[in-house]
Amino acid sequence: MSTPTPTPETTPRESRTGLLPWTVGELAAPPRRNWRQLLGPGIVMAGASLGAGEWLIGPAITARYGGALLWITLLTLFAQYIYNVEASRYTLATGEGIMTGKLRLKPGSRFWTFTYLAIDFWTMLPFQLSAVAVTAAAVILARIPDPATETGLMRTVTFVLLALVPLPLIFGGTIYRFVKGLVMVKVFYVLGLLLVLCLALTSWRTLGEVLLGFVSFGSLPAADGKVVNVFAQLWSGGPWPSLDLESMKLFTTLAGIAGVGGLTQTAICAYTREQGWGMGAKVGAIPSMIGGEPVALAHTGTVFRPTPDALTRWRGWLRMVHLDQWQVWLPASLIGLALPAILSMEVIPRGTTADRWVLAGLMAEGVNSRLGGLLGQVCWYLMLVAGFLVLFPVTITTVDGFLRRWVDVVWTSSGHARRLDPRHVFRIYYGFLAGYVLMAAGFLSFASPLWLVVVAANVNNFALGLSCLHTLAVNTRLLPAELRPGRMSRCALALSGAYFLGLAALTVWLIAVN
């Protein structure tokens, strides 16, 4: 008897673009809530959030304009929070990353693969390394280097750091465990140091200005070097204000790299899966090349039947995701934005427009000058170490996020990859890692640091806006009706997508008119 030819009516919805259908398993009950369990994906994403936006671009803006423009970062973080929850929803339900879910929608996996790869290429520009080289060179020289006259030293240090990026991802058990440990050290050291310095140096006036800045919606940099609130001016019957277009580009850049940003945000799915949350426990993890544990990553996701008991467990997992994001990631990200801004306003003279790549060094210089003596010198080194811990580990987590989303794509959509033993997923991972190092070396050789950060940050806005809308389509078309987001969640995710796409469109307009 011949085998019936599959038709659209008989082919499972999730495999109509050529990917393997899901398998079926049992959803385990969520663990009892405790702080150890909550230090999961949220703490890893918080470590990834504390990066160039918080340490360089944010202080560059607050040193010049004070805290009035920080409101854009609050909007960005809330939009990212919504995205994190909805992307995690798909992973909890299937064990797959959201990028794989996107490939399951029409017009097909090949179209979406090339579309996202073309976008993601520009979001992975290695702008962090140019900045972290300043902190490393400062320790070597015992002073802040001048990138204009010491380009040879800066380039050498940058390439040494690039060579070090792959090492932590090669050795260890599962890569997720190493990354989690790395960012926990980073978060507690950096935020602890900043908190101590802010308590010692900050005035109530500065603290109030920063807190007010987070809710000063509509404040923008004016052409006269001051800050103007667009809503207040229009409400009073005034004309549309003249804005500083160069500073506006920096403003949208901050929005693009505050928090995590771009497709790097999709790493929340991999971390949720490898924490073993929801159906992620059924599909495995990515092992390290050397010293890796005997784990494997399945080629397709595993779903559960939405029985009443399973739905009760499902709601428990969703609560864990919300708690992880609301109680860990969002507060840590807000604190990570506020503390460098507060410190920069206290120790850097208002109106400073110094080179953004030595701004982290300028904060160290300012702390040294403010404290003076041996204590000031010690804090100078501690601040440089903090700058290194902010910028270098976030390079590693950004690269790891890039590799994870494309390993997911290749592992589930490529016929050749599907023929590999599930224990050999690291071959795909490290092949992409080698390609990234070569790409980064090329850009670091020819592109300026400022060009790298402006392009990467603003492509991030477009990429995350598109990803928000695509995630909405995935969750409402592929997931069973009982697991889909409610009306409020759908509206919030759609608004988040519109917000990021609007920022991207604004940047294109700013470049066109300036």
Sequence and secondary structure as in RCSB ss.txt:
>XXXX:A:sequence
MSTPTPTPETTPRESRTGLLPWTVGELAAPPRRNWRQLLGPGIVMAGASLGAGEWLIGPAITARYGGALLWITLL
TLFAQYIYNVEASRYTLATGEGIMTGKLRLKPGSRFWTFTYLAIDFWTMLPFQLSAVAVTAAAVILARIPDPATE
TGLMRTVTFVLLALVPLPLIFGGTIYRFVKGLVMVKVFYVLGLLLVLCLALTSWRTLGEVLLGFVSFGSLPAADG
KVVNVFAQLWSGGPWPSLDLESMKLFTTLAGIAGVGGLTQTAICAYTREQGWGMGAKVGAIPSMIGGEPVALAHT
GTVFRPTPDALTRWRGWLRMVHLDQWQVWLPASLIGLALPAILSMEVIPRGTTADRWVLAGLMAEGVNSRLGGLL
GQVCWYLMLVAGFLVLFPVTITTVDGFLRRWVDVVWTSSGHARRLDPRHVFRIYYGFLAGYVLMAAGFLSFASPL
WLVVVAANVNNFALGLSCLHTLAVNTRLLPAELRPGRMSRCALALSGAYFLGLAALTVWLIAVN
>XXXX:A:secstr
       TTTS GGGTTS    EEE         HHHHSSHHHHHHHHHSSHIIIIIHHHHHHHHTTTTTHHHHH
HHHHHHHHHHHHHHHHHHHSS HHHHHHTSTT HHHHHHHHHHHHHHHT  HHHHHHHHHHHHHHHTS   TTT 
HHHHHHHHHHHHHHTTHHHHBSSBHHHHHHHHHHHHHHHHHHHHHHHHHHH  HHHHHHHHHHTT TTEEEBTTS
SEEEHHHHHHTT     B HHHHHHHHHHHHHSSS GGGGGHHHHHHHHTT GGGGGTB  B SBS  S  B SS
 EEE   HHHHHHHHHHHHHHHHIIIIIIHHHHHHHHHHHHHHHHHHS TT    GGGHHHHHHHHHHHHH HHH
HHHHHHHHHHHHHHHHHHHHHHHHHHHHHHHHHHHHHH HHHHTS GGGHHHHHHHHHHHHHHHHHHHHHHS HH
HHHHHHHHHHHHHHHHHHHHHHHHHHHTS GGGS  HHHHHHHHHHHHHHHHHHHHHHHHHHH 
